[in-house]
Each structure stands twice: as structure tokens, then as C-alpha cells.
Amino acid sequence: MVARLFPVSREKVTVQVDAGVVTMSDVVRESGLLPVATRLARAVEGVVDVQCELTAAEAG
């Protein structure tokens, strides 16, 4: 999922799972995809909560 949503950023995105809680963190370029990533993670069987700590990179 991360590789498809954030193909340029995928090496930087960290995804951890603990007891069904998914935590996604780091900086990505596509800020509009942050809600999509959260919804997709919530839709995975066995996921009980999603902590989205992803932030969008500042346009430079």
C-alpha cells in the first residue's frame, strides 16, 4: 500500500504494527494522500486502530 501511494517517498515511510495498531510515520510529498493512506490501513483485516504520523514536506 505504501509503495503505491507514495512511490517517491516509500524508503522514508515507516510502518509499524503492534497488537493491531498501525503506526505510519515520516515525511511524504503527497499531502492529499494522507487521509487515503489512513482509510486503506483501517480497511485491512485485523487492524484495530491507525496512528497516522505522516506529515507533508514543505514545498520548496
N, CA, C and O of each residue as an XYZ file, in Angstrom:
240
protein
N       0.830     -1.183      0.000
C       0.000      0.000      0.000
C       0.879      1.253      0.000
O       0.638      2.171     -0.784
N       1.878      1.301      0.855
C       2.734      2.483      0.958
C       3.447      2.743     -0.367
O       3.519      3.885     -0.821
N       3.966      1.700     -0.980
C       4.709      1.857     -2.236
C       3.827      2.409     -3.345
O       4.300      3.193     -4.168
N       2.575      2.026     -3.388
C       1.671      2.522     -4.438
C       1.232      3.951     -4.192
O       1.121      4.729     -5.140
N       0.977      4.318     -2.939
C       0.521      5.679     -2.632
C       1.652      6.698     -2.670
O       1.465      7.828     -3.120
N       2.820      6.292     -2.195
C       3.934      7.216     -2.061
C       5.170      6.641     -2.749
O       6.157      6.342     -2.077
N       5.137      6.479     -4.066
C       6.251      5.812     -4.754
C       7.592      6.520     -4.603
O       8.629      5.857     -4.577
N       7.601      7.818     -4.504
C       8.856      8.551     -4.366
C       9.328      8.511     -2.918
O      10.530      8.558     -2.657
N       8.402      8.427     -1.983
C       8.719      8.538     -0.566
C       8.872      7.202      0.142
O       9.219      7.188      1.323
N       8.632      6.096     -0.515
C       8.483      4.827      0.183
C       9.674      4.418      1.043
O       9.485      3.720      2.039
N      10.898      4.827      0.693
C      12.024      4.470      1.536
C      11.980      5.200      2.878
O      12.577      4.746      3.854
N      11.287      6.307      2.926
C      11.232      7.117      4.142
C      10.047      6.784      5.031
O      10.094      7.074      6.226
N       8.994      6.192      4.504
C       7.789      5.922      5.276
C       8.017      4.696      6.153
O       8.402      3.631      5.672
N       7.771      4.871      7.444
C       7.902      3.781      8.403
C       6.504      3.306      8.776
O       5.633      4.108      9.114
N       6.299      1.990      8.710
C       5.027      1.394      9.108
C       5.322      0.354     10.174
O       6.101     -0.574      9.957
N       4.686      0.521     11.336
C       4.838     -0.437     12.430
C       3.461     -0.925     12.840
O       2.481     -0.181     12.786
N       3.397     -2.185     13.253
C       2.137     -2.761     13.713
C       2.380     -3.406     15.068
O       3.309     -4.196     15.234
N       1.532     -3.062     16.039
C       1.629     -3.638     17.367
C       0.221     -3.902     17.870
O      -0.555     -2.971     18.084
N      -0.106     -5.175     18.059
C      -1.422     -5.582     18.568
C      -2.556     -4.996     17.728
O      -3.577     -4.573     18.271
N      -2.382     -4.969     16.418
C      -3.417     -4.482     15.523
C      -3.434     -2.982     15.317
O      -4.260     -2.473     14.559
N      -2.536     -2.264     15.977
C      -2.457     -0.816     15.824
C      -1.337     -0.505     14.824
O      -0.175     -0.844     15.048
N      -1.708      0.137     13.733
C      -0.758      0.502     12.685
C      -0.316      1.940     12.918
O      -1.144      2.833     13.099
N       1.001      2.155     12.911
C       1.548      3.499     13.015
C       2.368      3.767     11.762
O       3.331      3.057     11.469
N       1.975      4.799     11.030
C       2.707      5.222      9.833
C       3.354      6.562     10.165
O       2.691      7.477     10.653
N       4.657      6.671      9.896
C       5.327      7.920     10.242
C       6.372      8.289      9.199
O       6.858      7.439      8.453
N       6.692      9.522      9.166
C       7.737     10.165      8.380
C       7.154     11.260      7.506
O       6.017     11.686      7.710
N       7.931     11.714      6.533
C       7.548     12.843      5.694
C       7.300     12.351      4.271
O       8.096     11.590      3.721
N       6.191     12.793      3.683
C       5.841     12.416      2.316
C       5.579     13.668      1.489
O       5.338     14.740      2.045
N       5.622     13.544      0.185
C       5.375     14.691     -0.701
C       3.893     14.926     -0.961
O       3.472     16.070     -1.137
N       3.101     13.870     -0.989
C       1.706     13.947     -1.418
C       0.762     14.114     -0.233
O       0.197     13.130      0.245
N       0.583     15.325      0.243
C      -0.244     15.558      1.430
C      -1.695     15.140      1.236
O      -2.356     14.743      2.196
N      -2.198     15.223      0.015
C      -3.580     14.842     -0.251
C      -3.846     13.354     -0.075
O      -4.999     12.933      0.026
N      -2.788     12.561     -0.040
C      -2.960     11.120      0.109
C      -2.932     10.649      1.568
O      -3.144      9.465      1.834
N      -2.677     11.544      2.503
C      -2.621     11.148      3.908
C      -3.940     10.546      4.393
O      -3.914      9.500      5.041
N      -5.098     11.163      4.106
C      -6.360     10.545      4.532
C      -6.617      9.210      3.824
O      -7.204      8.300      4.410
N      -6.185      9.094      2.581
C      -6.363      7.856      1.827
C      -5.549      6.733      2.473
O      -6.042      5.617      2.640
N      -4.313      7.034      2.830
C      -3.458      6.039      3.479
C      -4.083      5.554      4.783
O      -4.059      4.359      5.081
N      -4.637      6.470      5.552
C      -5.275      6.107      6.817
C      -6.485      5.216      6.577
O      -6.647      4.200      7.253
N      -7.336      5.582      5.627
C      -8.528      4.772      5.329
C      -8.155      3.384      4.842
O      -8.760      2.396      5.257
N      -7.164      3.300      3.965
C      -6.744      1.995      3.450
C      -6.171      1.118      4.556
O      -6.438     -0.083      4.597
N      -5.396      1.704      5.440
C      -4.837      0.925      6.548
C      -5.948      0.418      7.458
O      -5.893     -0.723      7.918
N      -6.961      1.250      7.727
C      -8.087      0.836      8.571
C      -8.882     -0.314      7.946
O      -9.491     -1.112      8.659
N      -8.871     -0.394      6.623
C      -9.649     -1.415      5.923
C      -8.990     -2.794      5.941
O      -9.617     -3.780      5.553
N      -7.748     -2.873      6.382
C      -7.042     -4.155      6.411
C      -7.570     -5.002      7.560
O      -7.692     -4.529      8.690
N      -7.881     -6.253      7.261
C      -8.392     -7.169      8.274
C      -7.390     -7.293      9.421
O      -6.195     -7.481      9.196
N      -7.885     -7.187     10.638
C      -7.039     -7.309     11.819
C      -6.564     -5.982     12.380
O      -6.087     -5.928     13.514
N      -6.684     -4.914     11.612
C      -6.278     -3.592     12.096
C      -7.371     -3.049     13.006
O      -8.539     -2.992     12.623
N      -6.982     -2.650     14.212
C      -7.954     -2.125     15.168
C      -7.872     -0.607     15.305
O      -8.834      0.031     15.734
N      -6.724     -0.023     14.940
C      -6.579      1.427     15.003
C      -5.415      1.831     14.104
O      -4.526      1.029     13.817
N      -5.436      3.089     13.664
C      -4.358      3.618     12.828
C      -3.902      4.945     13.411
O      -4.704      5.849     13.645
N      -2.612      5.042     13.638
C      -1.996      6.289     14.075
C      -1.216      6.825     12.879
O      -0.170      6.282     12.524
N      -1.720      7.882     12.263
C      -1.059      8.451     11.095
C      -0.211      9.621     11.549
O      -0.717     10.702     11.851
N       1.092      9.379     11.592
C       2.049     10.412     11.974
C       2.815     10.902     10.743
O       3.904     11.464     10.860
N       2.232     10.680      9.565
C       2.823     11.159      8.335
C       2.618     12.663      8.231
O       1.558     13.177      8.589
N       3.621     13.360      7.745
C       3.484     14.790      7.519
C       3.922     15.109      6.104
O       4.724     14.387      5.512
N       3.392     16.194      5.567
C       3.720     16.592      4.209
C       4.960     17.474      4.197
O       5.127     18.345      5.051
N       5.813     17.239      3.231
C       7.018     18.046      3.060
C       6.619     19.455      2.642
O       5.647     19.642      1.912
N       7.356     20.417      3.098
C       7.133     21.804      2.703
C       7.541     21.973      1.249
O       8.583     21.471      0.828
N       6.734     22.669      0.496
C       7.107     22.963     -0.891
C       8.266     23.946     -0.863
O       8.217     24.959     -0.166
N       9.317     23.638     -1.633
C      10.485     24.476     -1.533
C      10.737     25.242     -2.728
O      11.704     26.002     -2.782
